């Protein structure tokens, strides 16, 4: 289940920026969608909300509702434990499906209608997966693939649809084998196609319309699963950071990737560039950045720098823990446990490692953190550079 959860979550931002079938809409809708997409890529969700409302108010077709769905999913990929968006998500999905389902066979707008239906079902699949409703998630995922394939068959120039399909196929083809086995009986897992997933995303990066950089981000995330491909993922993320320096989530993803590659010097350089901007990142981004700064110091054997930096963020995680994404809390607890181990406080370290395993039962926890916590339960953490 952890692998399935990681893949659904890592589609990150699939939906960070996916809107609707603009290439087939009128120029005014297209212009608004383009603007909204650019705003979300830049991390300006407040201004993107204004675009969303304008699309909903001005047009009968559900461009604004699809835009809203993807804005909500963007927030859920940041912190999947949030439930405050649930009612709105269902409302916008229903509005979209009420419009598109009766029109999927109408010749002039069939591609548009199928594309809308495909995206709405993808979002519902993602949402149900987060909530543990895997039967519903799989059925929605199957519907999403069918709608998107139909949209593409009716309009082969709709290259952006391949971004959604690329992710959907990758998710379906990389689920744990035992889940696929059960799917033959329950029919809750769509059929995957690895041969299409990454090539589809590369095609969107090269020839897509609005979603070239969205596809670039998703492509980089999927590459993270294979250590040998992480340097390419780093290159793609560095391009995004260069293009959208105000989007802290691209920055944080790059920093976390460099840590996973054990590139501690590169991590510190990237953090320095990030923090040396005219305006420091707001919380919790600042403390999240410093968590990885601590980990880079530990990787370099700089124990005192690690301790002093950790002390700076300790009050934030203690005071505002309920406001932080669950995955970020897990990074904090792991670091806390390892620092306790280095200080020979074994009991407190063990407590931290056990807490991580408990958190992982309710929210996504990076496999690196889980592996480190399990290792810490077996033997005390030590600096790897002490040889």
C-alpha positions, 0 to 999 in steps of 0.5 A: 500500500505504501508504494501505491500511496507514494505513486499517487502522491508523487503525481504531485502536482499532477494536478498542480497545474492541470486545468481543462481542454483549452486548446478546444475552447474559445480564445478568452477561456484559453487566455484565462486558463493560460494565465491561471496555469502560469500563476500556479506554476509560479506558486501564486495560488491567491491570484489563481483563485481569482482566475478560477472564480472568473472562469466559473462566473463567465462560462457555462462549460466547466472550465472553472470547475476543473480548474478548481479541482486541480487547485484543491488537489494541489493542496492535497498533494502538499498535505493529504491529511487535510479534509477541509476541501473535501466538500468543494472537491465533490461539488466541482467534480459533480458540476464537471461530470453533469456537463461533460457526460451528456456531451461525450458523443456530440461530434463537435465537442466530443474531444472537449467533453471527454477531456473534461470527464477524464480529468474529473475522474482522475481527480476523483481517483486521486482523492479516493486513493488518499482516503483509502477507497481503493475500489472507487479509486480504481474504477475512477482511474479506469474511467479516466483512462478511457475518457482521455484515450477517447479525447485523444482519438477524436483530436490527435493534436490534443497532446496535453491529454498525454500528460494525464494518460502518462501519469495514469498509466504509470500509476496503474502499471506500478502498483504492488503485485498483490493489489493487481492480483485482487483487481482481477476479482474486484476490478478496481485497478486500471490496466497500466502501460509502462511503454506509454507513461514516460514517453507520453510525458516527454512528448508533452514536454517537447510538443505540448501546449499549456502543460510543458512545464507541468509535464516536466515536473511530473516527469522528474518526480517519476524519475525519482523512483529509480536512483540511476535516473535521479541526476536527470530528475535533478536537471529537470527540477533545476530548470523549473527552479530557474523558470519559477523561482517564486514557487517554493515547492519546486525549490523544496523538491530539488533540495530533498532530491539532492539529499536523497542523492547524498549530494550534501555540498550541492544541498547546502549550495541550493539552500544558500541560494534559496535563503539568500533571496531578498525575501526569506521563505515563509513558514513552514517552508523556512523550517522545512528547508532547514530540516534538510540543511541539518541533514546535509550537515549530518552527512558532512559530519558537521554535528555542531552545525546540525545541532545549532540549526536544529535548535532554530526550528525546534520551536516551530515544529513543537508549537505549530505541528498540527499545521504542518504536513505530516510528511514534514513532521516525519523528517523532523522526528527522524532528525530529532531521533538521530541527534538523540542517538548521537548524544547517547540518549538511546531511549529518546531516539527509540521513541522518535523512530517508533513515532515515525512508524506510527505516523506512516500508518495514517499519512505518506512517509518517504521511504528513506525516512521509514528505512532510517527509522527501522534501522535506528530501531535495530542499532543507534544512528552513527555518522557515515563519514566517521571511518 
